Amino acid sequence: MFGLTPLGTIHTFISLVALAAGFASILRDGRIVPAVGLGRTYIWSTVITCLTGFGIFERGGFGPPHVLGILTLLALALAGWQGGARWLGARWLYVSTVCYSLTLFFHMIPGVTETFTRVPAGRPLFTGPDDPSLQKLAGAMFAIFLVGATLQVLHLRRVGRASQQVAPLQGARKSAR
């Protein structure tokens, strides 16, 4: 179907699970949270998507999609790095959040490319990965990522400030008793 190999079909299915979990996590929690089920599902299905993608050589040998897979794995590793909090303190949450969101953006590039160079069948929307219209769409998706990442950071700041303001009040109430 759509010219997919068995590995390509498995890869596509797992990548759809990753995308659904990633977007659901952001909608529910405001970010991809690795400690909850949706976050874990996103992370592990993304890892599997990258690994299965390394076996797909649709357009000839090792190429840009494989590099993107490596970058995705590196961003996941950075986001999940346990030493980050010791290194950057509270700012690490911002870095981690943006890295997880960046991996979701990375998912979208081959997802949109592979989908719309095949669909609709017989008259795909784009001629190939170098189609100028597709490149404009990738630029728009990057702009959406930047806006989303900025909103996530602003939300984390707002939540952090609110918890810092509430905590002293709660402590004062306990000591007044």
C-alpha positions in Angstrom: 0.0 0.0 0.0 1.4 3.4 -1.1 4.6 1.7 -2.0 5.6 0.8 1.5 7.8 -2.2 2.4 6.8 -4.3 5.4 9.4 -2.5 7.4 8.1 0.8 6.1 4.6 -0.2 7.2 5.7 -1.0 10.7 7.8 2.2 10.8 4.8 4.2 9.7 2.5 2.7 12.3 4.9 3.2 15.1 5.6 6.8 14.0 1.8 7.5 14.1 1.7 6.1 17.6 4.5 8.5 18.5 2.8 11.5 16.9 -0.5 10.8 18.6 1.2 10.3 22.0 3.3 13.4 21.6 0.5 15.7 20.6 -1.8 14.2 23.2 0.8 14.8 25.9 1.3 18.4 24.9 -2.5 19.0 24.8 -3.0 17.4 28.1 0.1 18.4 30.1 1.4 21.4 28.1 4.5 19.5 27.3 5.9 16.0 26.8 6.3 14.7 30.3 8.6 11.6 30.4 7.4 10.4 33.8 3.8 9.8 32.6 2.4 7.1 30.3 1.8 9.4 27.2 5.4 10.8 27.6 6.9 7.3 27.9 4.9 6.1 25.0 6.1 9.0 22.9 9.7 8.6 23.8 9.9 4.8 23.2 7.8 4.9 20.0 10.1 7.7 18.8 13.2 5.6 19.5 11.7 2.6 17.7 10.6 4.9 14.8 14.2 6.2 14.4 15.7 2.7 14.6 13.3 1.2 12.1 13.9 4.3 9.9 17.6 3.4 9.7 16.6 0.3 7.7 14.7 2.2 5.1 16.6 3.4 2.1 13.8 4.5 -0.3 15.8 7.2 -2.0 19.2 5.5 -2.2 21.7 5.0 0.6 22.2 6.9 3.9 20.7 10.3 3.5 19.0 13.3 5.2 16.2 11.2 6.8 18.8 9.1 8.5 20.6 12.2 9.7 17.3 13.4 11.1 16.9 10.1 12.9 20.3 10.6 14.5 19.4 14.2 15.5 16.2 13.0 17.0 17.9 10.4 19.1 20.5 12.9 20.2 17.7 15.4 21.2 15.9 12.6 23.1 19.1 11.7 24.9 19.8 15.4 25.8 16.2 15.9 27.0 16.4 12.8 29.2 20.0 13.4 30.5 19.9 13.1 34.3 22.9 15.3 34.8 21.2 18.3 33.1 19.5 19.4 36.3 22.8 19.5 38.2 24.3 21.4 35.4 21.6 24.0 34.8 19.4 23.8 37.9 15.8 24.8 37.4 16.5 26.0 33.9 17.0 22.4 32.8 13.2 21.9 32.7 13.1 24.5 29.9 15.9 22.8 27.9 14.4 19.4 28.3 10.9 20.6 27.3 12.2 22.3 24.2 14.2 19.2 23.2 11.2 16.9 23.5 9.2 19.4 21.4 12.0 19.6 18.9 11.8 15.8 18.4 8.1 16.1 17.7 8.9 18.7 15.0 11.5 16.3 13.6 8.8 13.7 13.4 6.7 16.0 11.3 9.3 16.6 8.6 9.5 13.0 7.2 5.9 12.4 8.1 4.6 15.3 5.9 7.2 14.6 3.2 6.5 10.9 2.9 2.7 11.3 3.2 2.2 14.1 0.7 4.7 12.8 -1.9 2.4 9.6 -2.0 -1.1 11.0 -1.3 -3.5 11.3 -2.9 -2.5 8.2 -4.9 -1.6 9.0 -8.5 -1.6 12.8 -7.9 0.5 13.5 -4.7 0.5 17.1 -3.4 4.3 17.4 -3.6 6.7 16.0 -6.3 9.4 15.1 -3.8 11.5 16.3 -0.8 12.9 19.1 -2.8 9.6 20.5 -3.9 9.6 24.3 -3.1 6.0 24.1 -1.7 7.0 21.3 0.7 10.0 23.3 1.8 7.8 26.3 2.6 5.5 24.0 4.6 8.5 22.7 6.5 9.4 26.4 7.3 5.9 27.0 8.5 6.1 23.9 10.7 9.3 25.2 12.2 7.7 28.6 12.9 4.9 26.7 14.7 7.5 24.7 16.7 9.1 28.0 17.7 5.8 29.5 18.8 4.8 26.3 20.7 8.2 26.0 22.4 8.0 29.7 23.5 4.5 29.2 24.9 5.7 26.1 26.7 8.6 28.0 28.3 6.4 30.9 29.3 3.9 28.5 30.8 6.6 26.8 32.8 7.8 30.1 34.0 4.3 31.2 35.0 3.7 27.9 36.9 7.1 28.2 38.6 6.4 31.7 39.8 3.0 30.8 41.0 4.3 27.8 43.0 7.0 30.0 44.5 4.4 32.6 45.6 2.1 30.0 47.1 4.8 28.1 48.9 5.8 30.9 51.3 2.1 31.6 52.1 1.5 28.0 52.9 4.6 28.0 55.2 3.4 31.2 56.9 0.0 29.6 57.6 1.6 26.6 59.1 3.8 28.6 61.4 0.9 30.8 62.5 -1.0 27.8 63.9 
